[in-house]
Amino acid sequence: MDDLRGALAPDNAVNVAVIGAGGWGTALSRVLAEGGHAVTLWAHRAEFAAELRAIAHDGSHENAAYLPGISIDPAIEITHEATALAGKDLYVFALPSQATREVALALSPNISRTAIYVSASKGIERGTHERVTQIIAETLGVPATRTVALSGPSHAEEVARRVPTAVVVAGEDHETARAVQDAFFLPYFRVYSSSDVIGVELAGALKNVIAICAGMIDGAGFGDNTKAALMTRGLAEMRRLGVALGAEEHTFSGLAGLGDLVVTCSSKHSRNRYVGEQIGRGRTLAEIQSSMKTVAEGIATTESARSLARLHKIEMPIVEETYRILFEGKDPREATNDLMTGNPKSERW
């Protein structure tokens, strides 16, 4: 393999395409631009790209729809044109996980096959059970060794405001992961590297399911004791499934696991926690989704996680009850009671 790390060294600016102009894509574009890289931000809708460019001309350069109050470096090229993605050194996919395959396939003819590809999404595809790095490699026909996953406790609203943040990038190839680590590393955006792609991606996806439950606890009026129990036992379920699928156990106590679980279950910025909170207050999932501009990844991941648990015969009672609440209309209080009154057991990690 080429010396990719050298190609993306921080003192050697590279051409980057960030695919997805939502809050997370916008925040990552800003990180990369501040690192001295040439950044193209691709928006799915032509009218939205035009709107962002128009805002740039009046001096505010703000992604008001997804990241209000945050300026964007005017050097960032904003486009909807697929041809603008040609010849990049680094492609960052910051899309809802369920949309990644469709978008990657559509853009495929314009994407270089000698680059590095970063998944910044946190989900498991419905039906296929594939992680996003797998979707990218499969759709583009590139080696898995050129794909990495970026994950960790990193709300876009805080990253965009330069709040100190730590994340992890995981890749099968050490040098590729280190190249991406170097490209993103800033004083307020600390990046660790890992070789456990499976664990980092599964942890980032599964914690969203637990965060929906955390929101239900808030919405139903339960307390801190309840949420602490949920997060602890939820982490145990995440680990059980992850290890069964080939992940390393220690990953679930790191940034992509425990770190992201804590922030997503407790933050006002968490879309997944918000969905759960609204359900706990009595709203239906359909009502909540129709009122949201953004995607709560944990909804689809709940389906995938339940399916994987059943397929591999892994005990995941929290995931099972979350599925029943979201898709079968079970009352969250009844689900909580069922979890609390199950057969007594020894505590096992």
C-alpha positions as CSV (number, residue, x, y, z in Angstrom):
1,M,0.0,0.0,0.0
2,D,1.1,3.6,-0.6
3,D,2.5,5.6,2.3
4,L,-0.9,7.2,2.9
5,R,0.1,8.6,6.3
6,G,2.8,10.7,4.6
7,A,0.3,11.9,2.0
8,L,-2.1,13.2,4.8
9,A,0.5,14.6,7.2
10,P,-0.6,17.8,8.9
11,D,2.1,19.9,7.2
12,N,1.0,18.7,3.8
13,A,-2.5,20.0,3.0
14,V,-4.7,17.6,1.0
15,N,-8.0,17.8,-0.9
16,V,-10.9,16.5,1.2
17,A,-14.5,16.0,0.3
18,V,-17.1,15.9,3.1
19,I,-20.2,14.2,1.9
20,G,-23.3,15.4,3.8
21,A,-23.9,19.1,4.8
22,G,-25.8,18.5,8.0
23,G,-24.6,19.6,11.4
24,W,-21.9,16.9,11.7
25,G,-20.6,17.3,8.1
26,T,-20.5,21.0,8.6
27,A,-18.6,20.7,11.9
28,L,-16.1,18.2,10.4
29,S,-15.6,20.5,7.4
30,R,-14.6,23.2,9.8
31,V,-12.2,21.0,11.7
32,L,-10.5,20.0,8.4
33,A,-10.3,23.5,7.1
34,E,-8.8,24.7,10.3
35,G,-6.2,22.0,9.9
36,G,-5.1,23.6,6.6
37,H,-6.8,21.2,4.2
38,A,-8.7,22.1,1.1
39,V,-12.3,21.1,1.8
40,T,-15.3,20.6,-0.4
41,L,-18.6,20.2,1.4
42,W,-21.2,18.3,-0.7
43,A,-24.9,18.8,0.0
44,H,-27.5,16.3,-1.1
45,R,-30.0,18.9,-2.2
46,A,-29.1,21.5,-4.8
47,E,-31.3,24.2,-3.3
48,F,-29.6,23.7,0.1
49,A,-26.1,24.0,-1.4
50,A,-27.3,27.2,-3.2
51,E,-28.7,28.5,0.1
52,L,-25.4,27.9,1.9
53,R,-23.4,29.6,-0.9
54,A,-25.8,32.6,-0.8
55,I,-25.3,32.9,3.0
56,A,-21.6,32.9,2.4
57,H,-21.8,35.9,0.2
58,D,-23.5,38.0,2.9
59,G,-20.6,37.4,5.3
60,S,-22.3,35.2,7.9
61,H,-21.6,31.8,6.1
62,E,-23.9,29.9,8.5
63,N,-25.5,26.5,8.2
64,A,-28.7,27.9,9.9
65,A,-30.8,24.8,9.2
66,Y,-28.5,22.3,11.0
67,L,-25.8,24.3,12.9
68,P,-27.2,27.8,13.7
69,G,-24.9,30.5,14.9
70,I,-21.7,28.7,13.7
71,S,-19.7,30.3,10.9
72,I,-18.0,28.3,8.2
73,D,-14.6,29.0,6.8
74,P,-15.4,30.9,3.5
75,A,-12.6,28.9,1.9
76,I,-14.8,25.7,2.1
77,E,-16.3,25.0,-1.3
78,I,-20.0,24.2,-1.0
79,T,-21.5,22.2,-3.8
80,H,-24.2,19.8,-5.0
81,E,-22.3,18.8,-8.1
82,A,-20.9,15.3,-8.1
83,T,-18.1,16.3,-10.5
84,A,-16.7,18.5,-7.8
85,L,-15.8,15.4,-5.8
86,A,-13.3,14.1,-8.4
87,G,-9.7,13.6,-7.5
88,K,-9.8,14.0,-3.7
89,D,-7.3,12.4,-1.3
90,L,-9.8,11.9,1.5
91,Y,-13.6,11.3,1.5
92,V,-15.6,11.8,4.7
93,F,-19.1,10.3,4.7
94,A,-21.2,12.2,7.2
95,L,-24.6,10.9,6.1
96,P,-27.4,9.1,7.9
97,S,-26.3,5.4,7.9
98,Q,-29.5,4.3,6.1
99,A,-28.8,6.7,3.2
100,T,-25.1,6.0,2.8
101,R,-25.4,3.2,0.3
102,E,-27.7,5.1,-2.0
103,V,-25.7,8.3,-2.0
104,A,-22.3,6.5,-2.3
105,L,-23.7,4.5,-5.3
106,A,-24.9,7.7,-7.0
107,L,-21.6,9.5,-6.4
108,S,-19.4,6.5,-7.2
109,P,-18.4,7.5,-10.7
110,N,-16.9,10.8,-9.4
111,I,-15.0,9.4,-6.4
112,S,-11.3,8.5,-6.7
113,R,-10.4,4.9,-6.0
114,T,-7.0,5.7,-4.6
115,A,-8.1,7.8,-1.6
116,I,-8.9,7.1,2.1
117,Y,-12.6,6.8,3.0
118,V,-13.9,7.8,6.5
119,S,-17.3,6.9,7.9
120,A,-18.5,9.5,10.4
121,S,-21.9,7.8,10.7
122,K,-23.2,5.7,13.6
123,G,-25.6,3.1,12.5
124,I,-26.2,-0.5,11.2
125,E,-27.9,-0.9,7.9
126,R,-31.4,-2.4,7.9
127,G,-31.6,-5.8,6.3
128,T,-27.9,-6.3,5.5
129,H,-26.7,-5.7,9.1
130,E,-23.6,-4.0,7.5
131,R,-21.5,-1.4,9.2
132,V,-21.0,1.9,7.3
133,T,-17.3,1.2,6.4
134,Q,-18.5,-2.1,4.9
135,I,-21.1,-0.3,2.9
136,I,-18.6,2.2,1.6
137,A,-16.0,-0.4,0.6
138,E,-18.6,-2.6,-1.0
139,T,-20.3,0.2,-2.9
140,L,-17.1,1.9,-4.2
141,G,-15.3,-1.4,-4.7
142,V,-12.3,-0.3,-2.6
143,P,-10.2,-2.4,-0.1
144,A,-11.4,-2.4,3.4
145,T,-7.9,-1.3,4.4
146,R,-8.6,2.1,2.9
147,T,-11.7,2.7,5.1
148,V,-11.8,4.0,8.7
149,A,-14.5,4.8,11.2
150,L,-14.5,8.0,13.2
151,S,-16.5,7.9,16.4
152,G,-16.7,9.0,20.0
153,P,-18.5,11.5,22.2
154,S,-18.6,14.4,19.7
155,H,-21.8,16.4,19.4
156,A,-21.6,18.6,16.3
157,E,-22.9,21.6,18.2
158,E,-19.9,21.5,20.6
159,V,-17.2,20.5,18.0
160,A,-18.3,23.5,15.9
161,R,-17.8,25.8,18.9
162,R,-14.3,24.3,19.5
163,V,-15.3,22.7,22.8
164,P,-12.4,20.2,23.7
165,T,-13.4,16.9,22.3
166,A,-11.7,13.4,22.0
167,V,-12.6,10.8,19.4
168,V,-11.2,7.7,17.9
169,V,-10.5,6.6,14.4
170,A,-10.4,2.9,13.7
171,G,-8.9,1.1,10.6
172,E,-7.7,-2.3,9.7
173,D,-4.5,-0.8,8.4
174,H,-2.5,1.0,11.0
175,E,-1.0,3.6,8.7
176,T,-4.3,4.5,7.2
177,A,-5.8,5.1,10.6
178,R,-2.8,7.2,11.6
179,A,-3.1,9.2,8.4
180,V,-6.7,10.1,9.3
181,Q,-5.7,10.8,12.9
182,D,-3.2,13.3,11.7
183,A,-5.6,15.0,9.2
184,F,-8.2,15.7,11.9
185,F,-6.0,16.4,14.9
186,L,-6.3,19.9,16.3
187,P,-5.8,21.4,19.8
188,Y,-9.5,21.1,20.6
189,F,-10.1,17.9,18.6
190,R,-7.9,15.1,20.0
191,V,-7.9,12.0,17.9
192,Y,-6.9,8.5,19.1
193,S,-6.3,5.5,16.8
194,S,-7.6,2.0,17.0
195,S,-7.5,-1.2,14.9
196,D,-10.9,-2.4,16.2
197,V,-13.1,-1.2,13.4
198,I,-15.9,-3.7,14.3
199,G,-16.0,-2.6,18.0
200,V,-15.8,1.2,17.3
201,E,-18.6,1.0,14.7
202,L,-20.9,-1.2,16.7
203,A,-20.3,0.8,19.9
204,G,-21.2,4.0,18.1
205,A,-24.3,2.5,16.6
206,L,-25.6,0.6,19.6
207,K,-25.2,3.4,22.2
208,N,-28.0,5.3,20.2
209,V,-30.5,2.5,21.1
210,I,-29.6,2.9,24.8
211,A,-29.8,6.7,24.5
212,I,-33.4,6.4,23.3
213,C,-34.1,4.4,26.5
214,A,-32.4,7.1,28.5
215,G,-34.7,9.7,27.0
216,M,-37.7,7.5,27.9
217,I,-36.5,7.5,31.5
218,D,-36.4,11.3,31.5
219,G,-39.7,11.7,29.8
220,A,-41.5,9.2,32.1
221,G,-40.1,11.0,35.2
222,F,-37.8,8.3,36.5
223,G,-34.6,9.3,38.2
224,D,-30.8,9.2,38.2
225,N,-30.7,5.7,39.7
226,T,-32.8,4.4,36.8
227,K,-30.6,6.0,34.2
228,A,-27.4,4.8,35.8
229,A,-28.7,1.2,35.8
230,L,-29.8,1.5,32.2
231,M,-26.4,2.8,31.0
232,T,-24.5,0.1,32.9
233,R,-26.6,-2.8,31.8
234,G,-27.0,-1.3,28.3
235,L,-23.2,-1.2,28.0
236,A,-23.1,-4.8,29.0
237,E,-25.5,-5.6,26.1
238,M,-23.5,-3.6,23.7
239,R,-20.3,-5.5,24.7
240,R,-22.0,-8.9,24.4
241,L,-23.2,-8.4,20.9
242,G,-20.0,-6.7,19.9
243,V,-17.7,-9.5,21.1
244,A,-20.0,-12.1,19.4
245,L,-19.5,-10.2,16.1
246,G,-15.7,-10.0,16.5
247,A,-15.1,-6.8,18.4
248,E,-12.5,-6.4,21.1
249,E,-14.0,-6.2,24.6
250,H,-11.9,-3.2,25.8
251,T,-13.3,-1.0,23.0
252,F,-16.6,-0.8,24.8
253,S,-14.9,0.9,27.8
254,G,-13.3,3.5,25.6
255,L,-14.4,6.6,23.8
256,A,-16.5,4.9,21.2
257,G,-18.3,2.9,23.9
258,L,-18.6,4.3,27.4
259,G,-17.6,7.8,26.3
260,D,-20.2,8.1,23.6
261,L,-22.8,6.3,25.7
262,V,-22.5,8.8,28.5
263,V,-22.8,11.9,26.3
264,T,-25.6,10.6,24.2
265,C,-27.7,9.5,27.1
266,S,-27.3,12.7,29.0
267,S,-26.9,15.6,26.5
268,K,-29.5,18.1,25.4
269,H,-28.0,17.8,21.9
270,S,-28.8,14.1,21.6
271,R,-31.4,13.4,19.0
272,N,-31.8,9.9,20.2
273,R,-32.4,10.9,23.8
274,Y,-34.9,13.5,22.5
275,V,-36.9,10.8,20.7
276,G,-37.0,8.7,23.8
277,E,-38.0,11.6,26.0
278,Q,-40.9,12.5,23.7
279,I,-42.1,8.8,23.8
280,G,-41.8,8.8,27.6
281,R,-44.1,11.9,27.6
282,G,-46.7,10.0,25.5
283,R,-46.1,11.0,21.9
284,T,-46.0,8.5,19.1
285,L,-42.9,7.7,17.1
286,A,-44.6,8.8,13.9
287,E,-45.5,12.2,15.5
288,I,-41.9,12.7,16.6
289,Q,-40.3,11.8,13.3
290,S,-42.6,14.0,11.3
291,S,-41.5,17.0,13.4
292,M,-37.8,16.4,13.2
293,K,-35.4,17.9,10.6
294,T,-32.6,15.5,11.5
295,V,-32.3,11.7,11.8
296,A,-32.2,9.8,15.1
297,E,-30.0,6.9,14.0
298,G,-31.0,4.7,17.0
299,I,-34.5,4.1,15.6
300,A,-33.3,2.0,12.6
301,T,-30.4,0.6,14.6
302,T,-32.9,-0.8,17.1
303,E,-34.3,-3.0,14.4
304,S,-30.9,-4.1,13.2
305,A,-29.6,-4.7,16.8
306,R,-32.7,-6.8,17.7
307,S,-32.3,-8.8,14.5
308,L,-28.6,-9.4,15.1
309,A,-29.2,-10.4,18.7
310,R,-31.8,-13.0,17.7
311,L,-29.6,-14.3,14.8
312,H,-26.6,-14.8,17.1
313,K,-28.7,-15.8,20.2
314,I,-27.4,-12.9,22.3
315,E,-29.4,-11.9,25.3
316,M,-30.3,-8.1,24.9
317,P,-33.4,-7.4,27.0
318,I,-33.1,-3.6,26.8
319,V,-32.8,-3.7,23.0
320,E,-35.8,-6.1,22.9
321,E,-38.0,-3.8,25.0
322,T,-36.9,-0.8,23.1
323,Y,-38.0,-2.5,19.9
324,R,-41.4,-3.3,21.4
325,I,-41.9,0.3,22.5
326,L,-40.9,1.8,19.2
327,F,-42.5,-0.6,16.8
328,E,-45.2,-2.4,18.7
329,G,-46.5,0.4,20.9
330,K,-45.6,-1.0,24.2
331,D,-45.9,1.4,27.1
332,P,-42.4,2.5,28.4
333,R,-43.5,2.1,32.0
334,E,-44.7,-1.5,31.3
335,A,-41.4,-2.2,29.6
336,T,-39.5,-0.8,32.6
337,N,-41.5,-3.0,35.0
338,D,-40.8,-6.1,32.8
339,L,-37.0,-5.3,32.9
340,M,-37.0,-4.7,36.7
341,T,-39.0,-7.9,37.6
342,G,-37.2,-10.4,35.4
343,N,-35.6,-13.4,37.0
344,P,-32.8,-12.4,39.5
345,K,-29.3,-13.0,38.1
346,S,-25.7,-12.6,39.0
347,E,-24.2,-9.4,37.6
348,R,-22.1,-10.2,34.6
349,W,-20.2,-7.9,32.4
